[in-house]
Each structure stands twice: as C-alpha cells, then as structure tokens.
Amino acid sequence: MTDTLAGAPATKTGGRDTRWWGLVIISLAQLMVWLDATIVAVALPSAQEAVGLTDSSRQWTVTAYALTFGGLLLLGGRVGDVLGLKRSLMIGVIGFSLASALGGAATTPEMLIGARAAQGVFAALIAPSTLSLISSTFTVPAERAKAFGIFTAISMSGGATGLILGGALTDYLDWRWCFYINILFAAAILIGGFLALVNPERNPDTKLDVPGAILATAGMLALIYGLGEGGSQGWDSPVILGALGAAVVLLGAFVLVQHKSERPLLPLRVLTNRNSGGAFLAMSISAFCMLGMFLGMTYQLQSVMGYSPFKTGLAFLAYIITAAVYSTKVASKLLLRLRPNVMIAAGLVISALGLLVLTRLTPDSGYLTGVFPALLLFGLGVGNLAVPVFQTAMAAAEPRDAGIVSAVVNTSQQVGGSVGAALLNTVSTSAAATYLASHAGAAGAEQEAAVHGLALACAVAAGVALVGAVVAGTLINVRPKRPEAAAQE
C-alpha cells in the first residue's frame, strides 16, 4: 500500500478505500494531542494533593507540556519529512502513551512534571504528521476540503473536549485517568493506523539541519516560556526579559542559518510565501482569541456562576457542536466556491463579534442569554476559518516541505495561544485590580471586578481579531477550485 506526495492515491486495500478510516485515525491522534493541553488542568487540584505539588510548582504540569510541545514542533515536522510521516506518527503515539502511563502512575512532583514534558516531546512528532498525511492522502480538491473540515471539527474542539472529559474522569473515577485515557486512544490509533494509513514516499534529498534544529528549539523554548510565564511573573521580571531577549537572539540566528543553509530546517520560502504566511498569521490570531476566551470563560462559569468542573466542560458543548457541524457541513463546501481569504477574514470577524458579546457580561448574566450566544458565534468563526487556513497552508507547500509546513501551522497555534493566555490574563487581572481598588468595600465588588477584567480582555481580543481579518484577507491571494474543475482532477 503506497502513495506519493505528488498524488495518485493508491489507498485501497483488498478493493476497499481506507482513506476515510485513515482520516479518523489521523483526527483521533490530533485530538489526543490538543485534548491533553486542557484535560490535566481540570485534574490539577486533585493531582497536586496526591503527589505533593506546591502552589509554586503546580503550574509546571501545564508549562512543561507547552514548552516541549511548542519548542520541538519545527524539529518534529522535519523529522517527519526525514523518517516518513506514518512512521513519525506511530513513534510519537507510542512515546506519548508511555509518557501518559508514567504520569498516571506518578507519586512525586518530579515524576508528574517529567511525564508532562515527555508527552510534549512526542506530541511534537504527532501534530506535524497529521496535516501532512491528510494533504498527501486526499488529492482531489472536493475530497480534501471535506477531509480538512472533519479534521478541523475534531482538532479544534480538543481544548473544550479536554475540559469535559477531564471533569468527568476526575469527578467520577480518579485524576490519574486523565493520563491513562491516552493509552486507550493510543491503542486505537496504532491498530487503526497500521490497517488504514497510507505511507507517502520520502524525499531522498531531505536531511536534518542540526544547527538549525538546535537554534530553533532553544529559541522556541525561550519564546514560549517568556510569553507563557510573563503574566504570572511580571513582564518586567529579569527572568522573563532574559527569556524573551534570548528568544530574539536565538531565532534571529536561526533565520541567518536558514538563509545560508543548503538544506534548511525551515526553508524561508515557507514563511515568505504570502498565502502560507497569511494562513499562519490567521491561525495564530484565532488561537490567541480562542485560548484567551477559554480561560476567561472557565473562570466566569466556575467562580462567578458557580459551575462545577464537569458542568463547565458541558457548557462549552455549544462551541464544540457548532464548530464541528459548520466546518464539516458548510465550510468545506464554501471553500470550493469562495476565496479562502474571504472565508478566513469572515471567520475572524465572526469570532470578534462573539468576543464583543462577552463584553456585556455581568455577575448576574445567565448562560443562555450571556454565554451561549458568544460560544455559538465563536464556533461559527472558528469553523469558517480553520478549514481554509489548513487548506491554504498545505496547498502552498512543496511536497518536500509538507511536514515542516504542518509544523509551522501547529507552532502558530501554540505561540498564538501562549501569547493570548499570557497577554489577555494580564489585561484581565490588571483591569480587575484597578476596578477593585476603586470600589473597595462595595458589596459584590470582587465578582464585578472579575467580570470587568474579562470584558476588557475580550474587547482587546476582538480588536486583535478585526485587525487580523484585514491583514490576512489582504495577504492571502488564492482562488477556489470550482466544483466542476475539482471533479475533473
């Protein structure tokens, strides 16, 4: 069973087309990776007590995963191009399941944090392989658009799904099942992947750029650490300033090395292409707004509205279902008729409208009138944006760059989310502190301050989304494949 990156889909086994089952496996792998970014956060209070984490060290269960995952994504993307996409995915899944087993069995803080870091390492192998496998498996535009729609629905709901699953497992079983559940996911992916996934041919000219890999990894680690911890440690902290300064130096050196290298880790043509560059920007801005919204809404639902962790996760079903249905039933069809830049810009505008709805929240707001409309709009916005972003980025890639382009899409999402979480949290807490200081002693002032901070952060995020809509809509300049043209290919 073979396939090539260029095209002819030899994806049938015994006369059966296994590509769509392969898509299920690919999407499940992506879900496992992104689900793990939030599922452990729900279980953290229970895990902290069980393994003896201190208040100052508990954040590292989240930070360790984000650091290794985001820091190694570029390297993971090129490793996939060198080793082969299917092989890289399988290695990543095996390693991720073993790291999850270690996390579930953790008895000390070091074991738990080390397991989270190891999960991030192997997630950096899994994530870049997923988009590349879809792009190489589905070569007909209509089928590819549908495949990206299904993939989008599953992967973009990972964070919210993690909140639901984490709350259920913690409340009804044990926090350790937030790790052990990955072993079940991995078993299904490995069995299904062996039976259904195609194995695109590797480009023999692709080599691993070791100096570039070292600079990129170190630079991304410094950048994600600085952005992720800036809100809690203070943006004027010497550690944060040092991390961000080191990131600038290391990533600047990385660009110089890539410019001179004959076989670079990240070919600069990937970044300078206006279509792929615009897609990366749009994904980063969407993640900036999405993660900021998730964090703010989690606090609103639990601390202000009194929801339990499980009920909080269920509240996000409005977003998950809307994004899933819209991306699979509507966006994948629109992509064959509308220009991608129009869809991407519209997606960011709709997301901005959802954020503006949240600026009207009060401590007395109910779910149906205050929260539900915003989640509905955000699901529509993400569903309208993600399918053309994935399609545009992968279509602009040369076959030899498929893995690294997929890695950059995921890196854009990771960095955008880190910036959003850090910056919007800083805006929210600063605004809340200012409000509380000016309303000291007033009844209900703490809840009013928290909602005021969330509203201001959402207003800032909405502004970023609107600016991003203009920039991405201007940068990206590709035309859709008409249905009749797609059918002829």
Beta strands, then each sheet from edge to edge (+ up, - down):
strand 1: 12-13
strand 2: 16-17
sheet 1: 1+ 2-
end
